[in-house]
């Protein structure tokens, strides 16, 4: 039986992982198939239990299960443990080990786009889910002077801030619908959207900020990669700010997942090109 890897989450219509990971397997003549398994919450326990005996080498985990899957694992890597979120699972003869490659993926992506003195700068994170936790850890490591977490449920953001407070960084929180968010946004050197607002298939607008809330000196990073030109990026464009979608992060974290499953280094350019081609195809449909 052919061995597999795949991705779990819900929904998965937007996912490019099956496209670019399969392209990388094929490029190296690795006999693996990459599949998408859209699961409802109640399906997770049974799926994770069966994973141990299935010919599945591992998984990617996406919204909304990056935190939930932890309790089904046998071990967890220090990076994933430090942020409380897993996006990659390795199945080693029935032993499930969790990793988080989002940190290195986001860090490498940021390094490609920005080079700023972070010490006295403010960074704004929109959202408080699994990918926001990876973003927060990354920005702490990069030495931002202040990090503000804005979330629909501020209590969730506060809990996250407390968990990371031992890093001796100034972390504040705000309700994402608070009018004061605009003031924070205007002074932020980096704005990172970790919400699903603006994702393909959803309302093509960004409810939390106006373009006038973004400084032209800011860098706006939208973790969303589908569509390629997101509603938040449009606002950043109108504000005269630099911006990026999350495709670079997606591929960078995917490279690390690939290495964990196979022990081999995939071709980044092939992964990126296949993802971009699929995006173009989707837009033309």
Secondary structure, 3 states (H helix, E strand, C coil): CCEEEEEEECCCCCCCHHHHHHHHHHHCCCCEEEEEEECCHHHHHHHHHHHCCCCEEEEEECCCCCCHHHHHCCEECHHHHHHCCCCEEEEECCEEEEECCHHHHHHHHHHHHCCCCCCCCEEEEECCCHHHHHHHHHHHHCCCCEEEEEECCHHHHHHHHHHCHHHCCEEEEEECCCCCHHHHHHHEEEEEECCCCCCCCCCCCCCCCCHHHCCCCCEEEECCCCCCCCHHHHHHHHHCCEEECCHHHHHHHHHHHHHHHHCCCCCHHHHHHHHHHHHHHHHHC
